[in-house]
Amino acid sequence: MGSRLYLVRHGETNWNKETRFQGQVDVPLSEKGMEQAKALSKRLAGQNFAACFSSSLSRARETAAIIANPHHMSVQVMQDLQEMNFGYWEGLTAEEIQQKYDRESAAWWSRPLENRVPGGETLVELAERSVQSVKTIVQQYPEGQVLLVTHGGVIRCIVSAVLGIDLNQYWRLRQDNASLTIIDFYQWEKAILMLYNDCSHLAPGQVPPVL
């Protein structure tokens, strides 16, 4: 069977609603985010998980705790599953970043692998720590199902690594709050993306529209 990894992006926060870059700022779930997590918890209630992992940031830990509750499981926190450190951009909207950091913003969106966010990380650094974390989990649980609650940037990096996608294009992979992505790992080089950014468990008002 191999290892099946259930990757979940945390539920919505008020900063998500306001389209602010959160990065490693510890923003909790909003009321809507909690409802999204409960909806996903109901969907996954019948699954048998060998373990549950979460980023150390509260929005991920809260989402993981809600999903893990019906399974009576503890949540194991992994620091390296945190979102990308967006440095001086954290708390700003995309429009504010463009106004204040026009040159740096243009360079980062063009080649995020090589360009460091002012005061933050490069995409390479995010990819290295998040992919290594997943490799560790897969090695620890070579059989069975594992739940991993983390962030959009982390999930994009993992999926890009599995599929061999150029990470400079990672922003083209949409990741909605409380979405579900599933990857089967037979070997790391033979991983299969089974499901991506699925939000079928969410009510119409809980998922943003496709623009």
N, C-alpha and C positions, 0 to 999 in steps of 0.2 A: 504493500500500500504506500509506503513512504510517509512523509510528513506533510500534512495539510495545514497551511497557515491562513488563518482568518484575520486579515488586516482591516482594522476599523479606524476611520478618522473620527476624532472626538466630535461631540455635539457642538452646536452653535454657542458662541459667546457674544456679548454685546459688541466687542471689537470686530468680530466677523460681520455682524449686522451693519456696522459702520464702515466696513471695508478697510480697517486699519491693520497694518502689519503688526502681528503679535510677537512672532519670534519666540524668545525665551522669557518674555514678560508673563508672569503667572496670573493669567486672566481666568476666572472661574466660568463654569457653564452658566448660560442664561436660563430662564424658565423654559424657553423653547428648546434649548439644548438638552435639558433634562428630559423633556417629553420625547425628543428624538431618540435619546439613549434608551428610554423605556420601550419605545416601539421596536428598536433593534433587539433589545433583550427578549421581548416576546417572540421574535422571529427565531432567535438562536436558543430558546429555552430547551428544545428537544435534542440539541447537539451534545455530544460527549467530549468535553475538553480535557486534555491531559494537564494543561497549565494555562495560566492567564498572565500576560505581561503588559506593562504600561510604561509610557513615558513618565518622568517624575513631575511633569507640570500638572497642575490641579485639573485642568479641563480634560486631560486624558485620563487621569486617575479617577475622577468622578464618573466619567463615561464607563470606564472599565468596571468600577464597583457596581454600577447599576446592572451591567450585562452579566457580571459574574454572580450576582446575588442569588438567582434561582438555582445555580449550580453549587452553592455553598462553598465557593472557592475563594482563596485569598489572591490578591493581586500582587505580583512580583514587579517591583519598580526597577527600571533600567535607565540610568542617567543618559546614556548615549542615544536613546530614542527620542530625545527632545527635538523640537523644531529647530530649524536653522537660526543661528544668532544673527539677527538683522541689525545689530549695532544701533547706530544713531537713527535708523529708520523706524525703529519700533515705536508704535503709538501714532505713526503718521499714516495718512491715506496715500494712495498712489499719486494723486494730484499734488499733494503737499510735498512728496518726495521729488517729483519732477520739478517743482518750483524751486526747492531749496538745494537739490543735488542733481541738476539737469545733466551735467556731463557724466557724473558717476552712474546715474540711473541709466542713461543710454548705453554706457559701456557694459553695465551688468546685465541688462536685458538682452544685449547682443551676444555676449560671451560670459555667462555666469560662472563657468568653470574656472576661468583665469582671473576674473575680476572680483576683488574682495569688497564686500559691502563696508562702507566707512564704519570703523569700530566693531565690525562683526566678522563673520566667517566667509570662506569661499564655498562654493557648491561642492568642490572636491572634498573638503573637510567634512561636510555634512554627509556626503555619500560614503566616505570611508568608514565613519563611525557607525552609521545606521546599517550599512550592508554587513559589517563585521558583527554587529549585534544579532542580526538575523541568522547569519551563518552559525553563530554560537548556539542560538536557540534550536536550529535545525539539527545540529550535531547532538545536542542534549536530548532532543525528542525525535529520533529518526523514524518513529512510527507514531501514528495517532494525530489528533487535531489539537492545534494550539491557537489561542486567541491573543492577538496583539493589538493594543489600542494606542495609537500614536497620532502623527500629524501629516498634513498634506504633503509637505516637502519630503518627509521621510518615506512615505509610501511611493511617491513618484520616483525617488532614487532607487528604491528596491525593485520596482517594476522595470525601470530603465535598465538596471543591472541584469535582471533576469532575461529580458528580451533583447539586450544589446543595443538599446536606443542611445543615441548621442545625448548626453546629459545637458548639452547646451539647448536642447529642445524640450527639456523636462516640463517646462511651464505649459506646454501644449496638452499635457495630460490632466484633464479636469478631475478635481477631487472635491466632492460635496461633503458637508458636515454629516456625520453619522452614516456615511456610505460604507459599503462592504466590498472588499476585494479578497479573492481567494486564489492562492497559489499552491500547487502541488509540487513538492520537492521529492523526486526520486533520487537524483543527485543534483548538486548545485548547477551543473552544466546542462541538466535535463529537466529543469523546472518548467512547469506548464501554468500559464495564466488561465484560470478556470472562470473567473468572474472579475469584472472591474467596475468600480464606482457605482455599485447597484444600490438604488434607493427605493426599491419596490415596497419596502416595509413602512415607508414614511407616508403620512397623509399628505394630500395636495398642498396644504399650507405649511408643511414642514420642510419642503425641499425647494430651493430656488428654481425659477423657470429657466429653460434653455433659451438663451437670447439669440 
